Amino acid sequence: MSIRKQFLKTKPVCKVTFTVPESLGEKSEFAHVVGDFNGWSTSATPMKKLKTGGFSATVELETNQSYQFRYLLGDAEWGNDPDADGQTPTPYGDSYNSVIHLSH
């Protein structure tokens, strides 16, 4: 998995591209990025299926903040991003959320 950050010079936002590799995406018909930036909605941020079999989505997020997120592959498989800036326990205590920091 990978995360690409592109800080904009004209606005206090960062274009964040989330990518799920083919090795994880090939088993799923669809995927979503689910996080505190979209109210933990499992449908608000769909990822585009790539020709390689992976998935990708780009989201504009405010800078100078941190965000928690996870990937939802298909209907029920949750995944974290090893390329995230960190991990934090979920409020439920049964798993971890990925964390990105958007300050430069």
ChimeraX attribute file (.defattr): number of C-alpha atoms within 10 A of each C-alpha:
attribute: neighborCount
match mode: 1-to-1
recipient: residues
	/A:1	18
	/A:2	13
	/A:3	18
	/A:4	14
	/A:5	17
	/A:6	12
	/A:7	19
	/A:8	12
	/A:9	8
	/A:10	6
	/A:11	9
	/A:12	13
	/A:13	18
	/A:14	21
	/A:15	17
	/A:16	18
	/A:17	15
	/A:18	22
	/A:19	23
	/A:20	27
	/A:21	15
	/A:22	17
	/A:23	11
	/A:24	14
	/A:25	21
	/A:26	17
	/A:27	12
	/A:28	17
	/A:29	13
	/A:30	17
	/A:31	26
	/A:32	25
	/A:33	29
	/A:34	22
	/A:35	20
	/A:36	12
	/A:37	17
	/A:38	14
	/A:39	9
	/A:40	15
	/A:41	13
	/A:42	16
	/A:43	13
	/A:44	13
	/A:45	18
	/A:46	17
	/A:47	22
	/A:48	16
	/A:49	20
	/A:50	15
	/A:51	8
	/A:52	11
	/A:53	17
	/A:54	23
	/A:55	27
	/A:56	21
	/A:57	18
	/A:58	19
	/A:59	16
	/A:60	16
	/A:61	18
	/A:62	17
	/A:63	17
	/A:64	12
	/A:65	10
	/A:66	15
	/A:67	16
	/A:68	20
	/A:69	23
	/A:70	19
	/A:71	22
	/A:72	21
	/A:73	22
	/A:74	14
	/A:75	12
	/A:76	7
	/A:77	10
	/A:78	16
	/A:79	19
	/A:80	18
	/A:81	21
	/A:82	13
	/A:83	14
	/A:84	19
	/A:85	14
	/A:86	14
	/A:87	17
	/A:88	13
	/A:89	11
	/A:90	12
	/A:91	9
	/A:92	7
	/A:93	8
	/A:94	7
	/A:95	13
	/A:96	18
	/A:97	22
	/A:98	22
	/A:99	21
	/A:100	19
	/A:101	15
	/A:102	20
	/A:103	13
	/A:104	6
